[in-house]
Amino acid sequence: MDIRKRDFLKAVGGLAAAGTVLGQEGARSGATQPGVAGRGPAAGRSGPAPVSSGVQPSSVDYSYKPRRLNKVVELWQDNQPMYYTGAGLGPGVDPYAQGVRMARTYADAVTVDFEHGAMDFTQLREFMRGIRDGGPTRSGHATPCVFVTSGIIGLDESYARANTWIMTQFLDAGAHGVHICHARDPKAIEVLAQEGCRYPFLDYPTPKVARRGLRGSSAGFAAQIWGMSGAEYCAKADLWPLNPNGELIFGVKIEDTFADPNCDATISVPGVAFAEYGPGDHAYWLYGLAGMQPGARPAPPSPEVAEARPEMAKVRQAVLDSCKKHNVKFLQGANAANVVGMIQQGAMVLEAPESAAIVGREFTKRKMPV
């Protein structure tokens, strides 16, 4: 049944119009106050991830038909932000059952944390089976976009070459993308994106790039997850926007002081689709252990506090400027109080709780159902 505008306002009016309610919601979820970008618990990185209240924007088109496999790419092509949350995997969580549950998440994308969580390829495959079997999404896509935050970092070229097989394992499980932490070296990012995430086909509709893909004849399981033949999978399993027909996304985190000088060169690497500045890790590099102690002045640099400091503001602006320059999507944590401001500044990848997604989708007059 269609949700009328007054129903929408009833559902979220307290979030969009009442500052006291926003403050209470932020305190419960771990979101932050206006003007500070929210990260951490609000995004569902640990514990069972939130699913969905079913609230739709008043602009929703209930006759919407998907045009692509990857709903995130489709949203970006429509100049709409995407919202993501954590997968909710961890000790004691059945990955298949959690995948079924997350097939109906409020989020457009789900990130599997293999940076700090156990890098378990079998767990990833079971999660992907579950998210496929639990679909389709309310938008009509077979699954939400699933991307993996990798423990393999952008250290240097030789390190990256030794670890391209990890990228292959992520994608062979049916994931729709990879997110690389500590993206220090542009050549490392070239290797991980262009060699680790691509097939070697020279007849892809792409410009010439520095490196040729290393993925082998491995499409069986991933093709099943995507619901297509192996040949169809090979045609679509390429990096967007490098390949306009590609359905994979590749992101980087510029999150330490070694990455900062190479920020623009890294973000400009062909194949990179989105980028962030990693305020949590960046705070370690900028402020040290002393800043983490209780009673420290200024206050301990949680991501929320650190983002308000001039050093962090400078690295954030550098990443944002490079994203705009190279048409790469900027990633930002958000909450219901600041999400509109984050979108106005240019954020197109929002790590956010459902309350923020509701407000943001209404602001951008999104048509795709949630």
N, C-alpha and C positions, 0 to 999 in steps of 0.2 A: 504494500500500500504506500502511495506517495506520501512523503513527509512535507506538509505545507510549511510555508515560511514561519507562521506563528508557532508551529510545533518545533521548528529548529530553534527559534528564539527562546522558547520555553526550556529547551534542552540545554542550551549553552549561554543563556542570557547572563547568568551569574558569572560565567567565565569572561565574557566579553565586556560586560558593563560594570561590574562591581569589583572595585579594587580590593576590598576586604576578602571577598570570596577567592579572588586570585591568590592572595597571600596565603590563605588557608590551604588552597589546593597545592600551592608550591611547597608549603611546609610538609604536607603529607607525602608528596611524590618525590621530593628532592629537587624540584625545579627552583629557579632563582627568581629574584625580584626584577622588575622592569629595568631594561638597559644592560643586563648582564646575561650572557648566553648560558643556558642550562645544559649540563652534561651529567652523565652518571646514572643514578638509580632511575631517574625519570625516563630514561630511554630504554629501560628494560634489559640492561646488559647482564644482570645476574638474577637468578631465581626465575620462576615462571613468568614468561612474558605476557603482557596484556593482550587480549584478543580484540574485541570490538563491541562498542555499545550499539552499533547499527545506525548512528546518526549520520545523515547525509547532508551535504550543502544544499541550500535552497535552490541553487542553480543546476542541480544534478539532472542529467539526461538519462531517464530510465530505459530508453531504447538504444543506449550506447552499444556499439559493436567494436571489439578490439581490432586494431589494424596490425599489431605486432605481437610477437611472443613476449618480449620484455616490456612490462608495463611502465617501467621507469623511463626507458628510452622514449616510449610513446608520450609520456607526460612531458618530458623535456622538449620534444618536438612541438608540443602544444604550448610551450613557454609556461608550463606549470611546474611548481616545485614538487619534489617527492619527499615523503616522510618515511623514516625507517626506525626500527626497533631491534632489540636483541632477539636471538632465537630461543632463549630460555633453556638452553642445554646445560648440563652439568651433572655432577655425581647424583645417582639415584633417579635421573630423569630418563625415561624410555624415549630414545630419539625418534622412533617411528611415530609413537603416539603424540609426541610434541609437534612433529611435523604436521600431522593431521589437524591438530589444534590450531597451528599457526597459519594454515591455509586460509583461514577467515580472519586474520589479523586486521586491525584498523590501519596498519601501516602498508605502504606500497612496496616496501622492501624489508628484508630481514637480514641481519648480519650474523654470521656464525663466527664466534670469537676463538680463533686459533692462535692469536697472539699470546694470550695469557691462559686460555683454556687448553685442555689436552688436545693435541693435534691428532685426531682420531679419524682416519679416512672412512672406516666402516661406520662410525657414528654419523658422519656426514652423509654417506649414501643412504643410511636408514632414514635420516631426517628428510632427505630429498624424496625418498619413496613415500614417506608419510605426507609431505606437503603436496605431492602430486595426487595421491589418493584422496586427500581431503578437499581438493579443488572441485570445480573452478572457483576463482574469487568472484566477489559480487560484481566486479567489472567485466567478467567474462573471460579473463585471462586464466590460463591453466593453473598458474601458481603466482604468488608474489615473486618479485625479483629476490634472489638469494645471492648474497656476495660474502666472501670469506675474508676476514681480517687476518692476515698472515703473520706468523712468527718469523718468516723469512723477510729480512729487511733490505732496504736499498743501500747497502753498505758500500760496495764497490763492484767493479765489473767481474773480477774473478770469483768473488763470493756469489754473485748472482748467477754466473754460468754454472757453478757447481750445484745450484739449487733450482734450476728450471724445472726439474722433474716434479717438484712440489706443486708448481703452478698447474702442471698437467694433471696431477692427482685431484686437485680441487675441481678442475673443469670436467674431468672424466666422471666425476660424481654427479654431474648435472648442474653444478652451480652456474650462476649467470654473471659472475664477476669476481674480482680480486681487489683487495685494498692493501697496499704496501705501506708498512710503517717505517719511520726513520729513512725517508727517501733522500739520502744525502748526495748521491752521485747520479747525474743524468745518464751516464753509460750503464749503470746498474739497472736503471728503470727501463732503458731501451732493451736490455737483455731480458728482463723479467716479463715485459709487456710483449715485445715483438717476437722473441724466441720462445719464451715459456708459455704464452697464451695463444699463439697462432699456429695454424697449419701452414705448410710450406707452399700452398698453391699460388702460382704466379699470375693466375687469371682471375684473382679476386679484383673487384672494381675499386682498387685503392691506389693512391699515389705510391711511388717508389719510396721505401723506407730503408733504414740502414741495415736491418737484419732480417733473416728469413726464419719463419716459424719452424719449431722442432716437434710439434705435436704429431704423433704417429697414428696409425690405423687403430683407433681406440674408441670409436664413437658409440659402441653398442649400448652401454648402460645409460650414458647421457642422452642419447637419442630417445630411449624409452621414457626417460623423465620428461623430455621436451615433447613427447608424443609425435614423433616423426621418424622417417627412415634415416639410416646412417648417412646417405648421400645428402638428404635435406639438412641434417644436422651440420655436416661439414660446410654447407653453403652459408649457414646462418651463424655458426660458432666462430665469429670473428669480432674484432674490437670495433665498437662504435665510439666516436664518429669517424674514425679512420676509414672504416668501411661503412657506407651508408646503409647497407643491408645487414650489418652485423648486429648481434643481439647480446654481446658481452660488454660489460663495463669494467674499466680499470681505473683505480684511484690511488692517490699518493698522499702521505702525511709528511708535511714539512714541519718536523716537530723537535728539532734540536739545533744547536748553534753551529753544527757542521753542515746541516742541510740549508740553513738560512742563506749563505752566500750564493748557493746554486739554485735558489728558489725559482727564478724565472726560467732558467735553462731546463730544469726538471719538469716544470709544468708544461713547457712547450714541446716535450717529447711526443711525437706522433703516436697515438694510441691511448694517451691519458684522457679520461673523460671527466674526472672530478678530483678535487684536491681540498685538503684542510691544513690547519696549522697546529693541531695537536696541543691545546693549551695545558692538558694534564702533564704530559711528558715535557713539554717546553718549560714548564715551571721548574722542573727538576734542574734543567740545564741553566736556567737564568738565575734562580734564587737559591739553589743549594739546600742541603739538609737543615741548616740553621733556620731557614724560613719555614720549615715544616713543624717546628716545635711549638707546643702550646704557649700562648702568650707572646709569640713573636710579633715584632712591629716592623713593617705592616703585618697584618694577620697572615696565618699560614696560607700558602698559595694553592688552595683548592682551585680547580678550573674557574669557578665562578668569581673568586676574588682575583686570581691572576689576570683574567682577561681585562680587568679594569686598570691594570698598571701600565705605565707608558711603554715599558719594554715589550710587554705582550701585545699591546695595541699596535706597536710598530710592526711586529712580525705578522700579525693578523692582516694588517693593511697591505703588506707586501704580497701575501698570498692572494688576497682578494683582488688586488690590482693585476697580478699576473693571470688570474683566472679570467678576468674581464678581457685582458689583452689577447689571450689565446683561445677564447670561447670555450673555456673549461668550467664545469659547474663547481661552485663554491659550497663547501660543507660547513654547516654551523649548527651547534647545539641551540635549542630554543625551548621556550615554555609558552604557556597561553598568554602571558603578559607581554612578551617581547617578540613573538613570532612575526607579527606584521612588520615591525621595524627591521627584523632580520631579512625578510623578503624584500623590503624596499631598498635595503643596502645591496642586494644581489644574491642572497643565499638561494640556492636551488636544490640543495641536499640538506634536509633538516632532520637531525637526530632529536626526536621529540616524543613526548607522551601524547596520548589521544586528545587530551584537552587542547593542546597546541595545534594539532592537525585539524581539529574541528574549526578553530578560529581562522587558521591560515587558508584552508580550502574555501571557506566562505568569503574571505577577503579577495582571493584570486578568481572567484566565480567558476570554480571547477565544475566540469560537466561529467567527467568519468566517475562512475559510482565507486563507493568505497567498499 
